[in-house]
Amino acid sequence: MKSLVVLGDSVGFGVGDEDNMHPNKGVGAFLHRSLPGFTKYANHSRPGARMREVFEVQLPRALEHEPDVVVLIAGGNDVLRQNFDPTDIYWSM
């Protein structure tokens, strides 16, 4: 039994996908449906999330699932900030 977990921002969450009325959207749900043998799936992504949230909030929740595969799609919300500093992301890791 393999598990897949998605961490990240709106891209990982699936904002903009055609089917916004159902939770099974986004790249994680697509991978879960497409990859044989992955019976567990959790998506901890959240629209607007920044890297610090991914590492401080989403990652601990994801580790509770003991995932075999983790998909990380994040960073866009950090880069769009006027005060963006890549060392902040480095140190939050």
Z-matrix of the N, CA and C atoms (Angstrom, degrees):
N
C 1 1.437
C 2 1.531 1 108.16
N 3 1.326 2 116.87 1 116.74
C 4 1.458 3 121.76 2 -179.12
C 5 1.519 4 110.11 3 -105.00
N 6 1.338 5 115.04 4 150.13
C 7 1.460 6 118.96 5 179.30
C 8 1.523 7 110.78 6 -124.87
N 9 1.319 8 114.48 7 147.87
C 10 1.457 9 123.63 8 -178.55
C 11 1.523 10 108.40 9 -126.15
N 12 1.333 11 116.48 10 131.83
C 13 1.458 12 121.78 11 178.73
C 14 1.525 13 108.42 12 -128.15
N 15 1.331 14 116.05 13 138.48
C 16 1.460 15 121.79 14 177.17
C 17 1.525 16 109.03 15 -113.22
N 18 1.327 17 115.13 16 133.41
C 19 1.463 18 122.63 17 176.08
C 20 1.518 19 108.17 18 -122.00
N 21 1.324 20 116.95 19 147.50
C 22 1.452 21 117.48 20 174.18
C 23 1.505 22 115.53 21 147.04
N 24 1.338 23 113.21 22 -150.85
C 25 1.456 24 121.88 23 -173.92
C 26 1.522 25 110.72 24 -109.95
N 27 1.321 26 117.06 25 -153.41
C 28 1.465 27 121.54 26 -175.43
C 29 1.522 28 113.26 27 -61.17
N 30 1.315 29 117.62 28 -29.83
C 31 1.468 30 119.79 29 178.85
C 32 1.525 31 109.80 30 -65.22
N 33 1.317 32 117.39 31 -46.13
C 34 1.459 33 120.77 32 176.99
C 35 1.515 34 112.52 33 -67.26
N 36 1.324 35 115.81 34 -33.10
C 37 1.461 36 121.43 35 179.88
C 38 1.521 37 111.79 36 -68.60
N 39 1.318 38 116.00 37 -35.62
C 40 1.464 39 120.28 38 179.30
C 41 1.510 40 114.63 39 107.51
N 42 1.330 41 117.86 40 18.31
C 43 1.462 42 120.19 41 177.13
C 44 1.522 43 108.82 42 -60.12
N 45 1.313 44 115.80 43 132.05
C 46 1.456 45 120.60 44 -179.36
C 47 1.511 46 113.85 45 94.86
N 48 1.333 47 117.28 46 -10.29
C 49 1.457 48 119.52 47 175.41
C 50 1.522 49 108.64 48 -65.23
N 51 1.307 50 116.11 49 152.80
C 52 1.462 51 120.85 50 -176.99
C 53 1.524 52 112.55 51 -59.21
N 54 1.324 53 117.37 52 -34.93
C 55 1.461 54 121.45 53 -173.97
C 56 1.531 55 110.41 54 -102.83
N 57 1.312 56 117.83 55 75.60
C 58 1.465 57 121.40 56 -178.87
C 59 1.520 58 113.78 57 -80.17
N 60 1.327 59 118.32 58 -1.54
C 61 1.462 60 121.44 59 -178.07
C 62 1.532 61 112.79 60 -91.22
N 63 1.316 62 118.04 61 -6.90
C 64 1.461 63 121.12 62 -175.73
C 65 1.524 64 110.46 63 -126.37
N 66 1.332 65 117.39 64 149.37
C 67 1.461 66 120.32 65 -178.56
C 68 1.527 67 113.80 66 -72.60
N 69 1.316 68 118.03 67 -17.12
C 70 1.467 69 121.05 68 -177.22
C 71 1.518 70 110.80 69 -87.90
N 72 1.311 71 114.92 70 66.08
C 73 1.453 72 121.01 71 179.57
C 74 1.518 73 108.16 72 -131.52
N 75 1.302 74 117.05 73 172.69
C 76 1.452 75 121.20 74 178.52
C 77 1.514 76 112.54 75 88.26
N 78 1.326 77 114.47 76 171.57
C 79 1.465 78 120.89 77 -176.12
C 80 1.524 79 111.61 78 -64.63
N 81 1.321 80 117.66 79 -34.64
C 82 1.461 81 120.34 80 179.85
C 83 1.509 82 112.55 81 -63.88
N 84 1.328 83 116.38 82 -45.80
C 85 1.467 84 120.17 83 178.55
C 86 1.518 85 110.37 84 -64.19
N 87 1.332 86 116.68 85 -38.61
C 88 1.463 87 120.18 86 177.48
C 89 1.527 88 110.43 87 -61.50
N 90 1.332 89 116.74 88 -46.93
C 91 1.469 90 119.98 89 179.05
C 92 1.521 91 110.88 90 -62.90
N 93 1.325 92 116.80 91 -42.28
C 94 1.462 93 120.62 92 179.92
C 95 1.524 94 111.12 93 -59.33
N 96 1.326 95 116.37 94 -42.72
C 97 1.469 96 120.27 95 178.84
C 98 1.526 97 111.98 96 -71.46
N 99 1.328 98 117.49 97 -29.52
C 100 1.465 99 121.87 98 -172.03
C 101 1.522 100 114.47 99 -90.76
N 102 1.323 101 117.51 100 -27.47
C 103 1.464 102 120.72 101 -175.67
C 104 1.524 103 110.25 102 -94.52
N 105 1.314 104 117.02 103 120.33
C 106 1.465 105 119.18 104 179.60
C 107 1.530 106 111.05 105 -68.20
N 108 1.310 107 115.80 106 143.88
C 109 1.456 108 120.96 107 174.75
C 110 1.514 109 115.05 108 92.66
N 111 1.324 110 118.32 109 -10.59
C 112 1.460 111 120.25 110 178.04
C 113 1.524 112 108.66 111 -88.97
N 114 1.312 113 115.77 112 102.57
C 115 1.463 114 120.09 113 -175.42
C 116 1.523 115 112.86 114 -97.42
N 117 1.327 116 117.20 115 -18.20
C 118 1.463 117 120.71 116 179.07
C 119 1.527 118 109.26 117 -114.14
N 120 1.335 119 115.49 118 141.95
C 121 1.462 120 120.35 119 -178.95
C 122 1.522 121 109.56 120 -148.87
N 123 1.325 122 115.93 121 134.99
C 124 1.465 123 121.20 122 174.59
C 125 1.521 124 108.73 123 -142.10
N 126 1.315 125 115.79 124 137.20
C 127 1.455 126 121.09 125 178.29
C 128 1.529 127 108.32 126 -119.56
N 129 1.319 128 115.84 127 111.15
C 130 1.459 129 121.43 128 -179.95
C 131 1.524 130 112.10 129 -99.93
N 132 1.322 131 117.45 130 6.20
C 133 1.464 132 121.60 131 179.35
C 134 1.518 133 110.79 132 -63.20
N 135 1.344 134 114.74 133 152.46
C 136 1.456 135 120.34 134 179.08
C 137 1.522 136 109.07 135 -145.29
N 138 1.339 137 117.04 136 130.92
C 139 1.464 138 119.08 137 176.43
C 140 1.530 139 111.05 138 -55.79
N 141 1.308 140 116.39 139 133.90
C 142 1.461 141 121.71 140 179.97
C 143 1.513 142 114.47 141 89.58
N 144 1.312 143 118.06 142 -6.12
C 145 1.468 144 120.85 143 -177.10
C 146 1.525 145 110.83 144 -63.76
N 147 1.319 146 114.13 145 142.85
C 148 1.464 147 121.10 146 174.67
C 149 1.526 148 107.69 147 -112.04
N 150 1.316 149 116.13 148 169.11
C 151 1.465 150 120.68 149 -173.21
C 152 1.525 151 112.54 150 -58.90
N 153 1.303 152 117.86 151 -38.27
C 154 1.473 153 119.54 152 -179.97
C 155 1.532 154 110.15 153 -59.25
N 156 1.342 155 117.49 154 -42.38
C 157 1.466 156 120.71 155 177.71
C 158 1.521 157 111.02 156 -63.96
N 159 1.324 158 115.99 157 -39.95
C 160 1.466 159 119.12 158 179.82
C 161 1.522 160 110.01 159 -57.84
N 162 1.324 161 116.70 160 -47.10
C 163 1.462 162 119.80 161 -176.36
C 164 1.524 163 113.44 162 -78.32
N 165 1.326 164 118.00 163 -32.73
C 166 1.463 165 119.80 164 -176.06
C 167 1.528 166 113.56 165 -89.59
N 168 1.326 167 118.21 166 -28.71
C 169 1.465 168 121.26 167 -174.94
C 170 1.528 169 111.84 168 -114.41
N 171 1.327 170 116.61 169 -54.79
C 172 1.465 171 119.98 170 -173.94
C 173 1.527 172 112.74 171 -70.27
N 174 1.322 173 117.48 172 -43.03
C 175 1.468 174 120.35 173 -177.20
C 176 1.528 175 112.71 174 -60.44
N 177 1.336 176 120.34 175 -47.56
C 178 1.468 177 118.72 176 177.66
C 179 1.528 178 113.00 177 -58.80
N 180 1.332 179 116.84 178 -38.91
C 181 1.470 180 119.96 179 177.46
C 182 1.521 181 110.72 180 -65.34
N 183 1.317 182 116.14 181 -40.27
C 184 1.469 183 120.09 182 -179.56
C 185 1.523 184 111.29 183 -64.97
N 186 1.316 185 117.21 184 -39.36
C 187 1.464 186 120.51 185 -177.95
C 188 1.524 187 112.30 186 -65.43
N 189 1.324 188 116.94 187 -23.37
C 190 1.465 189 120.13 188 175.95
C 191 1.528 190 111.39 189 -62.60
N 192 1.325 191 117.14 190 -25.96
C 193 1.466 192 122.02 191 179.43
C 194 1.531 193 112.52 192 -81.78
N 195 1.333 194 117.10 193 -9.16
C 196 1.466 195 122.04 194 -175.18
C 197 1.530 196 110.17 195 48.80
N 198 1.342 197 117.15 196 59.03
C 199 1.463 198 120.90 197 -173.34
C 200 1.518 199 113.26 198 -70.21
N 201 1.324 200 114.08 199 149.26
C 202 1.460 201 120.85 200 172.07
C 203 1.525 202 110.50 201 -84.14
N 204 1.328 203 116.16 202 -34.14
C 205 1.462 204 122.04 203 -179.28
C 206 1.525 205 108.84 204 -133.93
N 207 1.332 206 115.81 205 135.13
C 208 1.460 207 121.79 206 175.15
C 209 1.523 208 108.04 207 -121.77
N 210 1.328 209 115.99 208 129.40
C 211 1.457 210 122.08 209 175.45
C 212 1.523 211 106.70 210 -106.47
N 213 1.329 212 116.54 211 123.72
C 214 1.462 213 122.18 212 -179.85
C 215 1.523 214 108.79 213 -114.01
N 216 1.333 215 115.63 214 117.42
C 217 1.464 216 121.44 215 177.85
C 218 1.522 217 106.51 216 -128.65
N 219 1.321 218 116.48 217 97.40
C 220 1.465 219 120.07 218 -176.46
C 221 1.521 220 109.82 219 -160.43
N 222 1.309 221 114.74 220 170.08
C 223 1.459 222 121.33 221 176.47
C 224 1.515 223 113.48 222 118.98
N 225 1.315 224 116.75 223 -24.26
C 226 1.460 225 120.21 224 -178.67
C 227 1.518 226 113.06 225 -61.24
N 228 1.321 227 117.15 226 -40.59
C 229 1.467 228 120.41 227 -179.88
C 230 1.524 229 111.75 228 -69.32
N 231 1.312 230 117.20 229 -26.72
C 232 1.462 231 120.83 230 176.26
C 233 1.526 232 110.43 231 -73.66
N 234 1.319 233 116.14 232 -46.45
C 235 1.464 234 121.87 233 -175.91
C 236 1.531 235 111.51 234 -64.58
N 237 1.319 236 117.46 235 -30.79
C 238 1.463 237 121.14 236 -177.78
C 239 1.530 238 113.58 237 -74.98
N 240 1.311 239 118.26 238 -9.72
C 241 1.463 240 121.64 239 -179.50
C 242 1.530 241 109.89 240 -77.55
N 243 1.325 242 116.43 241 141.31
C 244 1.466 243 120.14 242 177.98
C 245 1.526 244 111.49 243 -64.42
N 246 1.311 245 116.66 244 -29.82
C 247 1.464 246 120.58 245 -178.55
C 248 1.527 247 112.00 246 -96.03
N 249 1.328 248 117.36 247 24.48
C 250 1.466 249 121.37 248 -177.62
C 251 1.523 250 110.80 249 -58.44
N 252 1.308 251 115.30 250 130.80
C 253 1.459 252 122.33 251 176.60
C 254 1.526 253 107.56 252 -136.10
N 255 1.338 254 118.00 253 111.19
C 256 1.467 255 119.94 254 -177.13
C 257 1.524 256 113.56 255 -60.11
N 258 1.323 257 117.59 256 -22.22
C 259 1.468 258 118.33 257 178.47
C 260 1.528 259 111.15 258 -69.42
N 261 1.349 260 117.33 259 -26.12
C 262 1.470 261 119.51 260 175.14
C 263 1.522 262 110.66 261 -61.46
N 264 1.330 263 116.59 262 -42.16
C 265 1.467 264 120.52 263 178.28
C 266 1.518 265 109.72 264 -66.41
N 267 1.312 266 116.34 265 -43.70
C 268 1.464 267 120.47 266 179.35
C 269 1.529 268 110.53 267 -56.50
N 270 1.322 269 117.37 268 -48.23
C 271 1.461 270 120.55 269 -176.47
C 272 1.517 271 112.63 270 -73.39
N 273 1.337 272 118.14 271 -22.59
C 274 1.463 273 119.28 272 177.91
C 275 1.518 274 111.66 273 -77.35
N 276 1.319 275 116.37 274 -15.12
C 277 1.463 276 119.70 275 177.70
C 278 1.504 277 108.83 276 -77.40
